[in-house]
Amino acid sequence: MPKTLTDWIRESSRILVFTGAGISTPSGIPAFRGAGGIWTTRQPVYYQDFMDREESRMEYWNYKLEMWEEHGDAQPNIIHEAIVRLEQAGKVEMVVTQNVDGLHRAAGTSEDLLVEVHGTGTLVECQTCGHREPPQPSFDFFKRERKCPLCECGGYLKPATISFGQSLREADLKRAFAATESCDLVIALGSTLSVSPANAIPM
């Protein structure tokens, strides 16, 4: 008789859970790819354009403000909660997510077991000094002043997500790939596995 997912989970003790946008659509957050995905109606702002052009920074912040107002209060769903229960049962080696919505963290996934390979939208980050802080003051400033927020050091503030053309964090990739060497089961959920290099992790 073929093994079920339940059988695999029962027999495993070091599970690598890899997640993509599909696990957050039940929380009301749209996916980026596929039918109705964000990138079917909007062009992404590339990182170098963000750094070089005020027009691109305005476009980027307009998009991020729109997403924040529509989905900033999204809550974890049963999928995020089930992953936390696997962790509580001592089954999880690492949770690696392509998502930037912060819902794994909100659900209770331990920070030392979580790798957000594409960053997080729950913080803003200075592109000069690296300072991080909650995003609400920056969104309030942008909405009120119609100017892109700056860090106290004068650097550009940007949600701490990885933009197109921006390098992934080497430390995050190392943690994720280290988990692939020690896990005994990989469960991939809600991802098309089409975005490189993140798609190499579960493979």
PALUM-896490 format. One record per residue (C-alpha): x, y, z. Coordinates in nm, 3 decimals, padded with zeros to 5 digits. Layout:
BEGIN
+---------+---------+---------+
!       X !       Y !       Z !
+---------+---------+---------+
!       X !       Y !       Z !
...
+---------+---------+---------+
! end
This chain:
BEGIN
+---------+---------+---------+
!       X !       Y !       Z !
+---------+---------+---------+
!  00.000 !  00.000 !  00.000 !
!  00.149 !  00.342 ! -00.101 !
!  00.259 !  00.570 !  00.179 !
!  00.048 !  00.873 !  00.256 !
!  00.176 !  01.215 !  00.361 !
!  00.074 !  01.126 !  00.714 !
!  00.298 !  00.819 !  00.700 !
!  00.594 !  01.022 !  00.578 !
!  00.544 !  01.283 !  00.852 !
!  00.505 !  01.019 !  01.122 !
!  00.833 !  00.854 !  01.020 !
!  01.028 !  01.181 !  00.992 !
!  01.192 !  01.391 !  01.261 !
!  01.379 !  01.655 !  01.060 !
!  01.131 !  01.802 !  00.811 !
!  01.224 !  02.091 !  00.582 !
!  00.904 !  02.282 !  00.503 !
!  00.932 !  02.501 !  00.194 !
!  00.647 !  02.744 !  00.126 !
!  00.536 !  02.986 ! -00.143 !
!  00.259 !  03.235 ! -00.207 !
! -00.008 !  02.967 ! -00.247 !
! -00.022 !  02.904 !  00.128 !
! -00.113 !  03.269 !  00.194 !
! -00.392 !  03.307 ! -00.059 !
! -00.643 !  03.166 !  00.197 !
! -00.542 !  03.463 !  00.415 !
! -00.644 !  03.700 !  00.136 !
! -00.296 !  03.775 !  00.000 !
! -00.279 !  03.738 ! -00.379 !
! -00.011 !  03.526 ! -00.545 !
!  00.246 !  03.688 ! -00.772 !
!  00.237 !  03.436 ! -01.056 !
! -00.034 !  03.241 ! -01.237 !
! -00.387 !  03.346 ! -01.325 !
! -00.478 !  03.667 ! -01.145 !
! -00.128 !  03.702 ! -01.000 !
!  00.016 !  04.044 ! -00.920 !
!  00.275 !  04.026 ! -01.198 !
!  00.002 !  03.974 ! -01.461 !
! -00.115 !  04.335 ! -01.411 !
!  00.189 !  04.517 ! -01.272 !
!  00.552 !  04.548 ! -01.371 !
!  00.803 !  04.506 ! -01.086 !
!  01.042 !  04.786 ! -00.995 !
!  01.398 !  04.664 ! -01.023 !
!  01.635 !  04.731 ! -00.738 !
!  01.884 !  04.939 ! -00.934 !
!  01.601 !  05.156 ! -01.070 !
!  01.481 !  05.206 ! -00.711 !
!  01.829 !  05.321 ! -00.611 !
!  01.885 !  05.542 ! -00.917 !
!  01.553 !  05.712 ! -00.990 !
!  01.308 !  05.904 ! -00.773 !
!  01.030 !  05.813 ! -01.017 !
!  01.095 !  05.443 ! -00.957 !
!  01.107 !  05.491 ! -00.580 !
!  00.768 !  05.666 ! -00.596 !
!  00.622 !  05.385 ! -00.806 !
!  00.760 !  05.126 ! -00.564 !
!  00.625 !  05.299 ! -00.253 !
!  00.284 !  05.352 ! -00.416 !
!  00.264 !  04.979 ! -00.484 !
!  00.382 !  04.884 ! -00.134 !
!  00.137 !  05.128 !  00.028 !
! -00.148 !  04.981 ! -00.177 !
! -00.053 !  04.627 ! -00.070 !
! -00.011 !  04.731 !  00.294 !
! -00.353 !  04.896 !  00.308 !
! -00.522 !  04.600 !  00.140 !
! -00.340 !  04.312 !  00.310 !
! -00.139 !  04.448 !  00.604 !
! -00.388 !  04.307 !  00.853 !
! -00.388 !  03.955 !  00.703 !
! -00.384 !  03.674 !  00.959 !
! -00.219 !  03.330 !  00.952 !
! -00.441 !  03.047 !  00.831 !
! -00.467 !  02.676 !  00.907 !
! -00.161 !  02.597 !  00.691 !
!  00.067 !  02.829 !  00.889 !
! -00.081 !  02.692 !  01.212 !
! -00.029 !  02.329 !  01.103 !
!  00.339 !  02.401 !  01.037 !
!  00.369 !  02.545 !  01.390 !
!  00.210 !  02.227 !  01.528 !
!  00.469 !  02.020 !  01.342 !
!  00.738 !  02.232 !  01.506 !
!  00.578 !  02.184 !  01.848 !
!  00.585 !  01.810 !  01.787 !
!  00.962 !  01.830 !  01.734 !
!  00.939 !  01.743 !  01.366 !
!  01.072 !  02.059 !  01.195 !
!  01.434 !  02.111 !  01.090 !
!  01.365 !  02.442 !  00.913 !
!  01.084 !  02.643 !  00.754 !
!  01.206 !  02.812 !  00.437 !
!  00.961 !  03.054 !  00.277 !
!  00.956 !  03.265 ! -00.036 !
!  00.680 !  03.472 !  00.123 !
!  00.736 !  03.824 !  00.255 !
!  00.407 !  03.856 !  00.444 !
!  00.540 !  03.760 !  00.787 !
!  00.257 !  03.513 !  00.850 !
!  00.486 !  03.226 !  00.954 !
!  00.631 !  03.448 !  01.224 !
!  00.282 !  03.572 !  01.323 !
!  00.161 !  03.212 !  01.353 !
!  00.440 !  03.131 !  01.596 !
!  00.715 !  02.969 !  01.389 !
!  01.037 !  03.009 !  01.586 !
!  01.276 !  03.265 !  01.443 !
!  01.571 !  03.027 !  01.471 !
!  01.384 !  02.777 !  01.250 !
!  01.265 !  03.031 !  00.992 !
!  01.438 !  03.150 !  00.676 !
!  01.259 !  03.420 !  00.475 !
!  01.467 !  03.396 !  00.157 !
!  01.296 !  03.692 ! -00.011 !
!  01.299 !  03.909 !  00.301 !
!  01.004 !  04.049 !  00.492 !
!  00.750 !  04.323 !  00.435 !
!  00.699 !  04.360 !  00.810 !
!  01.007 !  04.584 !  00.837 !
!  01.165 !  04.867 !  00.639 !
!  01.541 !  04.875 !  00.591 !
!  01.787 !  05.152 !  00.510 !
!  01.977 !  05.071 !  00.193 !
!  02.282 !  05.259 !  00.323 !
!  02.329 !  05.176 !  00.691 !
!  02.107 !  04.867 !  00.724 !
!  01.889 !  05.009 !  01.004 !
!  01.555 !  04.828 !  01.032 !
!  01.228 !  04.943 !  01.186 !
!  00.851 !  04.874 !  01.166 !
!  00.697 !  04.999 !  00.840 !
!  00.394 !  05.194 !  00.961 !
!  00.574 !  05.528 !  01.020 !
!  00.723 !  05.512 !  00.670 !
!  00.385 !  05.438 !  00.513 !
!  00.224 !  05.721 !  00.712 !
!  00.498 !  05.963 !  00.600 !
!  00.471 !  05.860 !  00.234 !
!  00.093 !  05.887 !  00.234 !
!  00.098 !  06.226 !  00.407 !
!  00.394 !  06.391 !  00.233 !
!  00.395 !  06.206 ! -00.101 !
!  00.771 !  06.178 ! -00.060 !
!  00.978 !  05.861 ! -00.027 !
!  01.091 !  05.808 !  00.333 !
!  01.456 !  05.844 !  00.425 !
!  01.661 !  05.703 !  00.710 !
!  01.815 !  05.938 !  00.965 !
!  02.149 !  05.870 !  00.792 !
!  02.002 !  06.000 !  00.465 !
!  01.977 !  05.659 !  00.297 !
!  01.672 !  05.534 !  00.115 !
!  01.426 !  05.335 !  00.325 !
!  01.270 !  05.035 !  00.152 !
!  01.056 !  04.746 !  00.277 !
!  01.301 !  04.471 !  00.373 !
!  01.197 !  04.248 !  00.084 !
!  01.428 !  04.130 ! -00.193 !
!  01.348 !  04.321 ! -00.511 !
!  01.410 !  04.202 ! -00.866 !
!  01.779 !  04.244 ! -00.936 !
!  01.870 !  04.254 ! -00.565 !
!  02.096 !  03.984 ! -00.423 !
!  01.955 !  03.737 ! -00.173 !
!  02.113 !  03.737 !  00.171 !
!  02.402 !  03.494 !  00.170 !
!  02.348 !  03.399 !  00.535 !
!  01.985 !  03.304 !  00.465 !
!  02.081 !  03.086 !  00.170 !
!  02.351 !  02.912 !  00.376 !
!  02.102 !  02.831 !  00.654 !
!  01.846 !  02.701 !  00.403 !
!  02.090 !  02.480 !  00.213 !
!  02.240 !  02.351 !  00.539 !
!  01.892 !  02.232 !  00.635 !
!  01.865 !  02.038 !  00.309 !
!  02.173 !  01.839 !  00.409 !
!  02.031 !  01.734 !  00.747 !
!  01.657 !  01.693 !  00.681 !
!  01.490 !  01.356 !  00.624 !
!  01.179 !  01.487 !  00.446 !
!  01.095 !  01.792 !  00.233 !
!  00.740 !  01.922 !  00.211 !
!  00.690 !  02.194 ! -00.052 !
!  00.365 !  02.389 ! -00.025 !
!  00.213 !  02.663 ! -00.238 !
!  00.511 !  02.729 ! -00.466 !
!  00.545 !  02.694 ! -00.841 !
!  00.915 !  02.618 ! -00.778 !
!  00.994 !  02.847 ! -01.071 !
!  01.196 !  03.122 ! -00.901 !
!  01.573 !  03.075 ! -00.890 !
!  01.775 !  03.026 ! -00.677 !
!  01.512 !  02.958 ! -00.410 !
!  01.363 !  02.671 ! -00.612 !
!  01.692 !  02.481 ! -00.580 !
!  01.642 !  02.448 ! -00.204 !
!  01.362 !  02.187 ! -00.199 !
!  01.499 !  02.019 ! -00.513 !
+---------+---------+---------+
! end
